[in-house]
């Protein structure tokens, strides 16, 4: 008997790449069946995870730290890496960044947690959807912003400069890759079967890029082809296929640092 599962992931190219094989019906897992996926901004998925609305979901590692009683992190589908972290960018803000008003792409994003770790005394944040942050900086609504996704490839074209690469800061501090987001499943579900299905979907996408890209373009129609390819190349990597010991160590370190500053309860663990 098939186990029918609800599924959610973001419309960002790395997620649509990863799930294209499943979404297009190219992968047919023997024991599980996914419903039509719900594509939502990652912060929406983060908030839904707090309510345990989906069986399998993309979410930020920051959000995962709040829902470990309900969800298990999967070994496949994650976004970790080096040289791929969020950027703190500004137009012309001067002085101490701890005093700035800084836009963040959601309360439970890993970007928001990294900002807290980097500037522990900072308190003036404004929650904005990730694709609204650069406009808010340029208009003077905020002094700076933490950008994610494809914005890291285009911010210089918008006249902005990088104040701090938060991923590079993390790597220098810890020696570990930056853990951004993962796929998690409700604890009672068949974890290995779900992981195998996602890994198979990634493998299919890797071998059928043109067909895969046709699906991706449905949700990234305004994205330049080079940016799209760079985005996928940066965020879909070996950690996406298998988190492994180094990936788990990075997540554990993020949780440890989050606990140290009171973001997570002491029992939050993977």
HELIX and SHEET records of a PDB file:
HELIX    1   1 UNK A   13  UNK A   23  1                                  11    
HELIX    2   2 UNK A   42  UNK A   50  1                                   9    
HELIX    3   3 UNK A   61  UNK A   64  1                                   4    
HELIX    4   4 UNK A   97  UNK A   99  5                                   3    
HELIX    5   5 UNK A  110  UNK A  118  1                                   9    
HELIX    6   6 UNK A  130  UNK A  132  5                                   3    
HELIX    7   7 UNK A  133  UNK A  139  1                                   7    
HELIX    8   8 UNK A  151  UNK A  154  1                                   4    
HELIX    9   9 UNK A  155  UNK A  158  5                                   4    
HELIX   10  10 UNK A  166  UNK A  174  1                                   9    
HELIX   11  11 UNK A  191  UNK A  207  1                                  17    
HELIX   12  12 UNK A  209  UNK A  217  1                                   9    
HELIX   13  13 UNK A  225  UNK A  235  1                                  11    
HELIX   14  14 UNK A  238  UNK A  241  1                                   4    
HELIX   15  15 UNK A  244  UNK A  260  1                                  17    
SHEET    1   A 2 UNK A   3  UNK A   5  0                                        
SHEET    2   A 2 UNK A  32  UNK A  34  1                                        
SHEET    1   B 5 UNK A  38  UNK A  39  0                                        
SHEET    2   B 5 UNK A   7  UNK A   9  1                                        
SHEET    3   B 5 UNK A  56  UNK A  60  1                                        
SHEET    4   B 5 UNK A 178  UNK A 186 -1                                        
SHEET    5   B 5 UNK A  71  UNK A  73 -1                                        
SHEET    1   C 5 UNK A  38  UNK A  39  0                                        
SHEET    2   C 5 UNK A   7  UNK A   9  1                                        
SHEET    3   C 5 UNK A  56  UNK A  60  1                                        
SHEET    4   C 5 UNK A 178  UNK A 186 -1                                        
SHEET    5   C 5 UNK A  79  UNK A  81 -1                                        
SHEET    1   D 5 UNK A 125  UNK A 127  0                                        
SHEET    2   D 5 UNK A 102  UNK A 104  1                                        
SHEET    3   D 5 UNK A 144  UNK A 147  1                                        
SHEET    4   D 5 UNK A  87  UNK A  90 -1                                        
SHEET    5   D 5 UNK A 161  UNK A 165 -1                                        
END                                                                             
